[in-house]
Amino acid sequence: MIIREKTLAEQTEKKMLEYISNHNFKVDELLPTEDEFTGILGVSRVVVREALSRLRMLGVVETRRKRGTVLKSPDFFGGMQTIIDSGTLQGNALKDLFELRLMLEIGMSDFIFMRKTDADLERLQAIVDKEELTLNTEESIRLDIKFHSILYEISGNQSLKKFQQLLEPLFSIYAPRAKNWKVKQIIQHNGLLEILRRGSPEAFRTGMRLHLSTQFESMSDIFQDLT
């Protein structure tokens, strides 16, 4: 495997992060200026500027008018949002994200069971009731996304919830749904809801795996033309 050498800007970016960590800078605290970083790191101002630009894109630093560059608490999903909104994701990248979503939904069963409430179950029941009445594919996909969104909310994990919100537009476009999906789907939302009412985390995990099986099966067909 060929390992790409890091550019000088990338190396400087790493050294900046090490400097910030070693000197215990706090969020909103003023960082050294470009000229100061030039002297500290022994590189040109152009390289320092490029490194700072990279850190700004990652949400690690922010330049404020009349003050300078300060440390920020980075938004882990901010960079991902920019990439997804760009529309440049294709093929294997889309497939990997979709697979990651399926892994998370199967794996968060214990948290859902620990934190579910009667009000949560009522919200899920309302969606199931609407699904049984709709014949519209777009509405069906919207309700499907809403059902799973509530599961992410119930998990109580903010990072999971942000991840789901981040990818929601992507999954509404690339939702692997064959015409006969309802016939092939072993466990539907009403079955998952019943497990949530009377089952166990282990049963829900198995149910979710079966529920998503049709998406696993059709995923390769959906994404093969994009690779």
Helices and strands as residue ranges (DSSP letters): H 8-22, H 34-41, H 45-57, E 61-64, E 68-71, H 78-86, H 91-107, H 109-115, H 118-133, H 137-155, H 158-173, H 181-184, H 189-198, H 201-211, H 213-223, G 224-226
